[in-house]
């Protein structure tokens, strides 16, 4: 199967799983509406697909959600396979993806560094202005 078709199939699977979560079709109590399906990587032989799941909730909640999705994988696969017309539907493997949270934390750290750097620069400028005024007065 071509690379474009694999990407398109991954997007279809991602959309279907996201809709199932949103409509609360997955009855496992560990699966929260706050889970997000980031992407799906389908293997070239269509045997397996990695489903990357993330959330802004705690990491323990994310892991519980992934466990819930893993236990409901058979139901999810059969539900989606009925909607899509492909010869072989891939076996779904759910993986916790913390990249969004990690990126957010990194951006926050960079923002804090910029603020502290601006404060240090302002203090240095004020100190140099004060010493210039003393030199001018002498």
C-alpha positions as CSV (number, residue, x, y, z in Angstrom):
1,X,0.0,0.0,0.0
2,X,1.3,3.4,-0.9
3,X,2.5,5.9,1.7
4,X,-0.2,8.4,1.0
5,X,-2.9,5.7,1.4
6,X,-1.4,4.6,4.7
7,X,-1.5,8.2,6.0
8,X,-5.1,8.6,4.8
9,X,-6.1,5.3,6.5
10,X,-4.3,6.5,9.7
11,X,-6.3,9.7,9.6
12,X,-9.6,7.8,9.1
13,X,-8.8,5.5,12.0
14,X,-7.8,8.5,14.2
15,X,-11.1,10.3,13.4
16,X,-13.2,7.3,14.1
17,X,-11.5,6.5,17.5
18,X,-11.8,10.2,18.5
19,X,-15.5,10.2,17.6
20,X,-16.1,7.0,19.6
21,X,-14.4,8.7,22.6
22,X,-16.4,11.9,22.1
23,X,-19.7,10.0,21.8
24,X,-18.8,7.8,24.8
25,X,-19.3,4.6,22.8
26,X,-16.4,3.1,24.7
27,X,-18.0,2.0,28.0
28,X,-14.8,1.5,30.0
29,X,-14.8,4.0,32.9
30,X,-11.0,4.5,32.5
31,X,-11.6,6.1,29.1
32,X,-12.2,9.8,29.6
33,X,-13.7,12.4,27.2
34,X,-10.5,14.4,27.8
35,X,-8.3,11.9,25.9
36,X,-7.0,13.0,22.5
37,X,-5.9,10.9,19.7
38,X,-2.9,12.7,18.2
39,X,-1.9,10.4,15.3
40,X,-2.1,6.8,14.1
41,X,0.9,5.2,12.4
42,X,-0.2,2.2,10.2
43,X,2.4,-0.4,9.3
44,X,3.0,-1.1,5.6
45,X,1.6,-4.6,5.8
46,X,-1.6,-3.3,7.6
47,X,-1.0,-5.8,10.4
48,X,-0.6,-3.2,13.2
49,X,-1.3,0.4,13.9
50,X,0.1,2.5,16.7
51,X,-2.4,4.9,18.2
52,X,-0.9,7.9,20.1
53,X,-3.1,9.1,22.9
54,X,-2.5,12.3,25.0
55,X,-4.3,14.5,27.5
56,X,-3.7,17.5,29.7
57,X,-4.8,15.6,32.7
58,X,-2.2,13.9,35.0
59,X,0.1,11.2,33.7
60,X,-1.6,8.6,35.8
61,X,-5.0,9.5,34.2
62,X,-3.3,9.2,30.8
63,X,-2.0,5.7,31.6
64,X,-5.4,4.6,32.9
65,X,-7.0,5.9,29.7
66,X,-4.5,4.0,27.6
67,X,-5.2,0.8,29.6
68,X,-8.9,1.3,29.1
69,X,-8.4,1.8,25.3
70,X,-6.2,-1.3,25.2
71,X,-8.8,-3.4,26.9
72,X,-11.4,-2.1,24.5
73,X,-9.2,-2.5,21.4
74,X,-11.2,-5.5,20.1
75,X,-14.5,-3.5,20.3
76,X,-12.9,-0.5,18.7
77,X,-11.3,-2.5,15.9
78,X,-14.6,-4.3,15.0
79,X,-16.6,-1.1,15.1
80,X,-14.3,0.7,12.8
81,X,-13.8,-2.3,10.5
82,X,-17.5,-2.3,9.8
83,X,-17.4,1.3,8.7
84,X,-14.2,1.1,6.5
85,X,-14.0,-1.1,3.5
86,X,-10.4,-2.5,3.6
87,X,-9.3,-6.1,3.2
88,X,-7.4,-6.4,6.5
89,X,-7.9,-4.1,9.5
90,X,-4.8,-3.5,11.6
91,X,-4.4,-4.6,15.2
92,X,-4.5,-1.4,17.3
93,X,-1.8,-0.7,19.9
94,X,-2.4,2.3,22.1
95,X,0.6,4.4,23.3
96,X,0.7,7.2,25.8
97,X,2.0,10.4,24.1
98,X,3.2,13.1,26.3
99,X,4.7,15.3,23.5
100,X,2.0,18.0,23.7
101,X,2.4,18.4,27.5
102,X,6.2,18.3,27.2
103,X,6.1,21.0,24.5
104,X,3.8,23.1,26.6
105,X,6.1,22.8,29.6
106,X,9.2,23.6,27.5
107,X,7.5,26.7,26.1
108,X,6.6,27.8,29.7
109,X,10.2,27.3,30.8
110,X,11.4,29.4,27.9
111,X,8.9,32.1,28.7
112,X,10.1,32.1,32.3
113,X,13.7,32.4,31.1
114,X,12.9,35.3,28.9
115,X,11.2,37.1,31.8
116,X,14.1,36.5,34.2
117,X,16.6,37.6,31.5
118,X,14.6,40.8,31.0
119,X,14.6,41.4,34.8
120,X,18.4,40.9,35.0
121,X,18.9,43.2,32.0
122,X,16.7,45.9,33.6
123,X,18.6,45.7,36.9
124,X,22.0,45.9,35.1
125,X,20.8,48.9,33.1
126,X,19.6,50.6,36.3
127,X,22.9,49.9,38.0
128,X,24.9,51.3,35.1
129,X,22.7,54.4,35.0
130,X,23.3,54.9,38.7
131,X,27.1,54.7,38.3
132,X,27.1,57.0,35.3
133,X,25.2,59.6,37.4
134,X,27.7,59.4,40.2
135,X,30.6,59.8,37.6
136,X,28.8,62.9,36.1
137,X,28.4,64.5,39.6
138,X,32.1,64.1,40.5
